[in-house]
Amino acid sequence: TEIVRTEIATPENVTTNSLAAAVARRVVPSVVTVEVFSGPSLTGSGSGVIIDAENGYIATNEHVVDDNAVVGIVLSDGRRYEGTVLGVDVLTDLAVVQIDAEALIEIERGTTDDLAVGDTAIAIGNPLGLLGGPTVTVGVLSAFDRLVEGGADDDDLYGMVQTDAPFTRGSSGGALVDDEGTLIGITTAVGVSDLGPEGLGFATPVEVMNRVTDEIIASGSSGHGFLGILGSTQLAAQPDGGQAPVGVLVSQLLDGSSAGNSGIEAGDIITTVDGRNVTTMEGLVSTLRRFGPGDFVNVEVRRGGTSLRVTLELGDRTENP
């Protein structure tokens, strides 16, 4: 007699392989290959993620499309379309491409705010332009709010999500998803040392992608929130003799700055922005990447032994490089 045993699948008894397979079935149809042409010649390729099926909007990296007016889009089922680059944003390395196609499947968007280091991360993209559809790799979230330094001609990337889920050239612009298959980032950069690739990848958080792509779709470009200060990480002495970062010391207010107009003064220490703790200058920039010009945010500062809270309207960083 054969006894068939049934069991409810829970996070405790689902294997990594079965989890990845389930996520892949859900996400792969939303990931595309982005082909870049110079005249009739194919000069490069990357990845993209369908973020709006009805309007054919696809998110990818700025360095993938390089502001080309027309690119080729290959869906996971092999269909090919001509795509139009609606706009790019260099500071976040994001771009939006639009295609006119039916039966598209857009990705479900998640959030990084509820995730923790060690949570599952799955990267889905098209490395090296390989034929046969997207590639799926599995890892964990290794860190948040990483600063990725750009090259000589590239801007630094702030607030990046770090993962050990492998991806490489061609995966740029693809999807980084959680264990439920919801988008948590756009895969953007890989860590490379003098020894070569280091098995670390970096993705632009979905919260930044949401804001930037919405603005590109609406106007063709994206701005960035600007406080109008010069500052540095403030360190405070600890009981054991060490020092720890506790905020951003405002050393100078720029002319007409949002911070100065709100009552913030030189010497104040910024500790939170819109409820998010800020302990370093890099963390402040990372948080501001989530906001655009004209957005109102609550900022808490410490002045002497007093905590103050102000509400201010952010300026435009692109006007104050």
C-alpha positions in Angstrom: 0.0 0.0 0.0 1.3 3.4 -1.0 0.7 6.2 1.4 0.7 9.7 0.0 1.7 12.3 2.5 0.6 15.9 2.0 2.2 18.9 3.7 1.6 22.6 3.8 4.6 24.5 2.4 5.9 27.0 4.9 9.1 29.1 4.9 10.6 26.5 7.2 10.2 23.5 4.9 10.5 25.0 1.5 14.0 24.4 0.0 16.0 27.2 -1.6 15.7 25.5 -5.0 11.9 25.2 -4.8 11.6 28.8 -3.6 13.8 30.1 -6.4 11.8 28.1 -8.9 8.5 29.5 -7.7 9.8 33.0 -7.8 11.3 32.5 -11.2 8.0 31.4 -12.6 6.4 34.6 -11.3 9.1 37.1 -12.2 10.8 35.9 -15.4 8.0 37.1 -17.7 8.5 40.6 -16.4 12.2 40.7 -17.2 13.4 41.7 -20.7 16.6 42.0 -22.7 17.6 45.5 -23.8 19.6 45.6 -27.0 21.5 48.7 -28.0 22.3 49.5 -31.6 24.5 51.8 -33.5 22.9 51.9 -36.9 22.2 48.3 -37.9 24.9 46.9 -35.6 24.2 45.5 -32.2 26.7 47.2 -29.8 25.6 46.0 -26.4 22.8 44.6 -24.3 21.5 44.8 -20.8 18.3 44.0 -18.9 15.1 45.7 -18.0 12.0 45.2 -15.9 8.4 45.8 -17.0 6.9 48.2 -14.5 3.7 49.1 -16.3 2.1 46.5 -18.6 -0.7 48.8 -19.9 1.6 51.5 -21.1 4.6 49.4 -21.9 7.0 51.1 -19.5 10.3 49.3 -18.8 12.8 50.4 -16.1 16.5 49.8 -16.8 19.9 51.4 -16.2 21.0 54.7 -17.7 24.4 53.1 -18.6 22.6 50.4 -20.5 20.7 52.6 -22.9 23.2 55.5 -22.8 20.4 58.0 -23.9 19.9 56.2 -27.2 16.6 57.3 -28.8 15.7 53.8 -30.0 16.7 50.4 -28.6 15.5 46.8 -29.1 13.5 45.0 -26.4 13.3 41.2 -26.3 10.7 39.6 -24.0 11.2 36.4 -22.1 9.0 34.6 -24.6 11.1 35.7 -27.5 9.0 38.5 -28.9 10.9 41.5 -30.1 9.9 45.2 -30.2 11.4 48.5 -30.9 11.7 50.6 -27.8 11.9 54.3 -27.2 14.0 55.8 -24.4 11.7 58.2 -22.6 14.5 59.7 -20.4 17.5 58.9 -18.2 18.8 60.0 -14.8 22.5 59.9 -14.4 22.6 60.4 -10.6 20.7 57.2 -9.9 21.7 55.4 -13.1 18.1 54.8 -14.1 16.2 55.0 -17.4 12.7 54.3 -18.8 12.0 52.6 -22.1 8.6 52.3 -23.7 7.3 49.7 -26.1 4.0 49.2 -27.9 3.1 45.6 -27.1 0.2 43.5 -25.8 0.0 40.8 -23.1 2.8 42.2 -21.1 3.3 41.1 -17.4 4.4 43.8 -15.1 6.4 43.0 -11.9 4.9 43.5 -8.5 6.7 46.1 -6.5 7.8 45.6 -2.9 9.8 47.6 -0.4 13.3 47.5 1.2 12.1 49.1 4.4 10.8 45.8 5.9 13.8 43.7 4.9 16.9 42.8 7.0 20.5 41.6 6.3 20.4 37.9 5.6 17.0 37.9 3.9 16.7 36.0 0.6 17.5 38.0 -2.5 17.0 36.6 -6.1 18.5 38.4 -9.1 16.9 37.9 -12.5 18.5 39.3 -15.6 20.2 38.6 -19.0 23.9 38.3 -18.4 26.3 38.6 -21.3 23.4 38.7 -23.7 22.9 35.0 -23.6 20.1 33.5 -25.6 17.3 31.5 -24.1 15.7 33.9 -21.6 16.6 35.4 -18.3 19.0 33.9 -15.8 18.1 33.4 -12.1 20.6 33.5 -9.2 20.0 33.3 -5.5 21.7 34.9 -2.5 21.0 37.0 0.5 20.8 40.7 1.2 24.3 41.6 2.5 23.9 45.3 3.4 21.8 48.4 2.9 22.7 52.0 2.2 26.0 51.2 0.5 28.0 54.0 -1.3 29.3 52.7 -4.7 32.0 55.0 -6.0 31.8 55.8 -9.7 34.7 55.9 -12.1 36.3 59.1 -13.4 33.3 60.0 -15.5 30.6 58.5 -13.4 28.7 59.8 -10.3 28.7 58.0 -7.0 25.7 55.9 -6.3 24.2 56.3 -2.8 21.9 54.1 -0.8 22.5 50.9 -2.8 21.3 47.5 -1.7 24.1 45.0 -1.6 23.7 41.3 -2.3 25.8 38.2 -3.0 23.3 36.9 -5.6 25.6 36.7 -8.6 25.1 38.9 -11.6 27.4 40.3 -14.2 27.6 42.4 -17.3 24.3 42.3 -19.2 22.4 41.8 -15.9 22.4 45.6 -15.4 18.8 46.9 -15.3 17.4 43.5 -14.2 15.3 42.7 -11.2 16.4 42.0 -7.6 13.4 40.5 -5.8 12.6 39.2 -2.4 11.4 35.6 -1.5 7.9 36.5 -2.6 9.0 37.7 -6.0 8.3 41.4 -5.4 10.7 43.9 -6.8 13.1 45.4 -4.2 15.8 46.9 -6.6 17.2 47.3 -10.0 20.5 45.5 -10.4 23.1 48.1 -11.3 26.7 47.4 -10.4 29.1 44.7 -9.4 32.0 44.9 -7.0 35.4 44.7 -8.7 38.8 44.9 -7.0 42.3 44.6 -8.5 41.8 40.8 -8.2 38.7 40.9 -10.3 34.9 40.5 -9.5 34.4 40.0 -5.8 31.0 38.3 -5.8 29.2 41.4 -4.6 26.4 43.1 -6.5 24.5 46.4 -5.9 21.0 47.4 -6.7 19.1 50.7 -6.8 16.4 50.4 -4.1 12.8 50.2 -5.5 11.8 53.3 -3.5 14.3 55.4 -5.5 13.3 53.6 -8.7 9.6 54.4 -8.1 10.2 58.1 -7.7 12.7 58.5 -10.6 10.8 56.5 -13.1 7.5 58.3 -12.3 9.2 61.6 -12.9 10.8 60.4 -16.2 7.5 59.1 -17.4 5.8 62.4 -16.5 8.4 64.9 -17.8 11.3 63.0 -19.5 13.7 63.8 -16.6 14.1 63.5 -12.9 15.2 66.0 -10.2 16.6 65.3 -6.8 15.8 66.8 -3.4 18.4 69.3 -2.1 18.8 70.6 1.5 21.4 73.3 0.6 24.0 72.5 3.2 27.7 71.6 3.4 28.2 69.0 6.2 30.1 66.1 7.6 29.5 63.1 9.8 29.4 64.0 13.4 31.2 61.6 15.8 30.4 61.3 19.5 32.5 59.8 22.3 31.3 56.5 23.7 31.5 55.3 27.3 34.1 52.7 26.4 36.4 55.3 24.8 35.3 54.8 21.2 33.5 57.1 18.8 30.2 56.6 16.9 28.5 58.5 14.2 25.4 60.3 15.5 24.3 62.6 12.7 25.3 65.2 10.1 27.0 68.4 11.3 25.8 71.4 9.3 29.0 73.4 8.6 27.6 75.8 6.1 24.3 76.9 4.6 24.3 77.7 0.9 22.5 80.9 -0.3 18.8 80.4 -0.5 19.0 76.8 0.9 15.9 75.0 2.0 17.6 74.2 5.3 18.4 77.8 6.0 15.0 79.0 5.1 13.5 76.6 7.5 15.5 77.8 10.5 18.3 75.3 10.5 21.6 76.9 11.5 25.3 76.1 11.0 26.4 74.0 14.0 23.1 72.0 14.1 23.3 68.2 13.9 20.7 66.6 11.6 19.5 63.3 13.1 16.4 62.3 11.1 14.8 63.0 7.8 11.2 62.1 7.3 11.4 59.7 10.2 14.5 57.9 9.0 17.5 58.0 11.3 20.5 59.7 9.7 23.9 59.1 11.3 26.3 59.8 8.4 26.7 62.3 5.5 26.4 59.3 3.1 23.2 58.2 4.9 21.7 61.7 4.5 22.3 61.7 0.8 20.9 58.2 0.5 17.7 59.3 2.2 17.4 62.4 0.1 17.5 60.2 -3.1 14.0 59.1 -2.2 12.7 62.7 -2.6 12.3 65.1 -5.4 12.4 68.9 -5.7 9.3 70.5 -4.0 8.7 67.5 -1.7 8.1 68.5 2.0 10.0 66.6 4.6 10.3 66.7 8.4 13.9 67.2 9.6 15.0 66.8 13.2 18.2 68.5 14.4 20.0 68.7 17.7 21.2 72.2 18.7 23.2 72.1 21.9 21.1 69.9 24.3 17.8 70.6 22.5 16.1 68.7 19.7 14.2 70.7 17.1 11.9 69.7 14.3 11.3 71.6 11.2 9.3 71.0 8.0 10.9 72.2 4.8 10.4 72.1 1.0 13.4 70.6 -0.8 15.2 72.4 -3.5 16.6 70.9 -6.7 20.0 69.3 -6.6 20.4 69.5 -10.3 20.4 73.2 -10.1 23.2 73.1 -7.4 25.7 70.5 -8.6 
